[in-house]
Amino acid sequence: MSTIAIVGRPNVGKSTLFNRLIGGRHAIVDDKPGVTRDRIYGSFEWQGKQFTVIDTGGFVPAQRSDSKQISRQGGSQDSRSVFENAIREQAQYAVDEADAIVLVVDGDSGLHPIDKVLADILRKQSKKVILAVNKIDDAKHESGVGQFFELGFENVRGISAQLGRSIGDFLDEIAKMTPKGEMPEDPKGRKRIAVIGKPNVGKSSFVNLLLGEERSIVTDIPGTTRDSVDSLMEFEGKEIILIDTAGLRRRSRIKESVEFFSALRTFQSVEKCDGAIILFDASLGVEKQDLQIVEYTIEQGKPAIIGINKWDLVEKSAATALDYENAVKAKLRIYDFVPVVFVSVLKKQRVQKLLSKCLGVMETSKVKIKTSELNAYLQPIIDKSPPFARTGKEIRIKYATQVDSKLPTFAMFASLPEEVSENYRRFLENKIRERYSFEGVPIRIVFRQK
């Protein structure tokens, strides 16, 4: 999967383009300057290629009307200095982390000095750049594209992120610029397990404890990039690759920036892995960022398990663990099939159990159910509670079968497959999980014409 970073000064349409590419409207308005959305990453497919796209606008502070901004340390800084430093940091991220960069400029307002700052940074690097001149809403505005060739890029495209104009041609260029991006299979069949979570939940301590106790590091995996660290270890007679995402470089004193880079390295590690251990901090409870990490992991089709770390810091009672688990499951909602293990890295409690459980969850993803058995179970359920189209017409599901896939995928052959609601799909998923569990494993249900 190739990674595309969208960069540019504020208010040029980065989030609009991001939403256009991922096919949704995930952007929100935040009261903090420059923070434009809740999600900074998404995925899409074009010409058979899978892409991760990153909207970098969320940590670039907008210039305020006042001449000063307060730094994290409490002192004042010139707002232009803070602004330009953040812009440079944004561009440097794109250079370091992405396979290709989309520099977005505003074709309506014209060339801006900050556009030149970004262009100067990007031109000095070896990464491929496409210059997207946004807000070219019709042919008569195409003349506004020419001025941006001054920035020194060969690949310049006039688009309208809002209206979708020329987005197809733009994506064709992206596809040409990027590698296939598929993570190659390990030649020895070793599975990659990512240890992920928000900052300071104990990811590195967890990995170091496993590696130190087992004394079985063979070598660091060569060729790894970015800030994750891949290590090879032997566990329960198997060689596995642990991906530790904790190596976060603090390139800025801006709090939003630290959180931004942390989130990015998390989902990049998810892309690389075959399964994930998601660490929560027991002393903080379940926070929004925890839930977003779980959601992204499952959306990417990765088997997962949650480790509640720092359990030694929680005051105990007879029902504490069960109550805590129930509270976690309630917040996970549709992802409540992800199992939970309580651990303390500091006290060395249940650390190996967590890793063992993760391997078990990954094995569960290989379960194959016979077609006859699946239909004998599901058909009475479907007959009793059939799906209905929006018009009120009953939809008949003839039979179901599990198709070959990296994850359990079930094809349901129906009379009106396009009319089956998401709620009914989830109903069938829950019924399958009631019988076959698939604990910690995302499953897919597709409806096809019978």
QUIKA-V11336 format. One record per backbone hydrogen bond with DSSP energy under -1.0 kcal/mol. NH is the residue of the N-H (numbers start at 0). CO is the residue of the C=O. E is the energy in kcal/mol with one decimal. If there is no record, write none. Layout:
{{NH/CO/E} {NH/CO/E}}
This chain:
{{1/49/-1.8} {3/51/-3.3} {4/99/-1.9} {5/53/-3.0} {6/101/-2.9} {16/12/-2.3} {17/13/-2.7} {18/14/-2.7} {19/15/-2.0} {20/16/-2.4} {21/17/-2.1} {23/18/-1.8} {29/34/-1.2} {34/31/-1.8} {41/52/-1.7} {43/50/-1.9} {45/48/-2.2} {48/45/-1.9} {50/43/-2.9} {51/1/-3.2} {52/41/-2.5} {53/3/-2.7} {54/39/-2.5} {55/5/-1.8} {58/55/-1.1} {59/56/-1.1} {68/76/-2.1} {70/74/-3.4} {73/70/-1.7} {76/68/-2.5} {78/66/-1.6} {81/77/-2.1} {82/78/-2.5} {83/79/-2.9} {84/80/-2.4} {85/81/-2.1} {86/82/-2.2} {87/83/-2.6} {88/84/-2.3} {89/85/-2.4} {90/86/-2.3} {91/87/-2.6} {92/88/-2.3} {93/89/-1.9} {94/90/-2.1} {95/91/-2.5} {96/92/-2.8} {97/93/-1.6} {98/2/-2.4} {99/2/-1.5} {100/127/-2.5} {101/4/-3.0} {102/129/-2.1} {103/6/-2.9} {104/131/-2.3} {106/133/-2.4} {109/105/-1.7} {115/111/-1.3} {116/112/-1.7} {117/113/-2.4} {118/114/-2.4} {119/115/-2.5} {120/116/-1.7} {121/117/-2.5} {122/118/-2.6} {124/121/-1.4} {129/100/-2.5} {130/154/-3.0} {131/102/-2.5} {132/156/-3.1} {133/104/-2.6} {133/131/-1.0} {135/158/-2.7} {136/134/-1.3} {140/137/-1.4} {141/138/-1.7} {143/140/-1.8} {144/141/-2.1} {147/144/-1.8} {148/145/-1.8} {149/146/-1.1} {150/147/-1.7} {151/148/-1.9} {155/153/-1.2} {156/130/-3.0} {158/132/-2.7} {159/164/-1.9} {163/159/-2.3} {166/163/-1.4} {169/165/-1.9} {170/166/-2.6} {171/167/-2.0} {172/168/-1.7} {173/169/-1.8} {174/170/-2.6} {175/171/-1.6} {176/172/-1.7} {177/173/-1.2} {188/185/-2.2} {192/240/-3.2} {193/274/-2.3} {194/242/-3.0} {195/276/-2.7} {205/201/-2.2} {206/202/-2.4} {207/203/-3.1} {208/204/-2.2} {209/205/-2.0} {210/206/-2.7} {211/207/-2.8} {212/208/-2.6} {213/209/-2.1} {214/210/-1.4} {217/231/-1.2} {220/229/-1.5} {228/243/-2.5} {230/241/-2.4} {231/218/-1.2} {232/239/-2.5} {234/237/-3.2} {237/234/-1.7} {239/232/-2.9} {240/190/-2.8} {241/230/-2.9} {242/192/-2.9} {243/228/-2.7} {244/194/-1.2} {247/245/-2.7} {250/248/-1.5} {257/253/-1.4} {258/254/-2.0} {259/255/-2.1} {260/256/-2.6} {261/257/-2.1} {262/258/-2.3} {263/259/-2.2} {264/260/-2.4} {265/261/-1.6} {266/262/-2.1} {267/263/-2.1} {268/264/-1.6} {269/265/-1.9} {270/266/-1.9} {271/267/-1.1} {272/268/-1.1} {273/191/-3.2} {274/191/-1.5} {275/302/-2.3} {276/193/-3.0} {277/304/-3.0} {278/195/-2.8} {279/306/-2.6} {281/308/-3.0} {283/280/-1.6} {290/286/-1.7} {291/287/-2.1} {292/288/-1.9} {293/289/-2.1} {294/290/-2.7} {295/291/-2.5} {296/292/-2.2} {297/293/-2.4} {298/294/-2.7} {299/295/-1.8} {300/297/-2.0} {301/296/-1.9} {303/439/-2.6} {304/275/-1.8} {305/338/-2.8} {306/277/-2.7} {307/340/-2.9} {308/279/-2.3} {308/306/-1.2} {310/342/-2.0} {312/309/-1.8} {313/310/-1.3} {319/316/-1.4} {322/318/-3.0} {323/319/-2.9} {324/320/-2.7} {325/321/-2.6} {326/322/-2.1} {327/323/-2.4} {328/324/-2.9} {329/325/-2.2} {330/326/-1.6} {331/327/-2.1} {332/328/-1.6} {334/331/-2.0} {335/332/-1.8} {337/334/-1.7} {340/305/-2.3} {342/307/-2.4} {343/348/-1.8} {348/343/-2.6} {353/349/-1.6} {354/350/-1.6} {355/351/-2.7} {356/352/-2.7} {357/353/-2.0} {358/354/-2.1} {359/355/-2.0} {360/356/-2.3} {361/357/-2.2} {362/358/-1.8} {363/359/-1.8} {364/360/-1.1} {365/362/-1.9} {366/363/-1.9} {373/369/-2.7} {374/370/-2.4} {375/371/-2.1} {376/372/-1.5} {377/373/-2.8} {378/374/-2.4} {381/377/-2.6} {382/378/-2.9} {383/379/-1.9} {384/380/-2.1} {388/392/-3.1} {391/388/-2.0} {394/386/-2.7} {397/412/-2.5} {400/410/-2.0} {402/408/-2.3} {409/443/-3.2} {410/400/-3.0} {411/445/-3.1} {412/398/-2.6} {413/447/-3.3} {414/395/-2.2} {418/415/-1.9} {419/416/-1.1} {424/420/-1.9} {425/421/-2.3} {426/422/-1.9} {427/423/-2.3} {428/424/-2.1} {429/425/-2.5} {430/426/-1.8} {431/427/-2.4} {432/428/-2.4} {433/429/-2.0} {434/430/-1.3} {435/431/-3.0} {436/432/-1.9} {437/435/-2.1} {439/336/-2.0} {440/437/-2.2} {443/407/-2.5} {445/409/-2.8} {447/411/-2.8} {449/413/-1.7}}
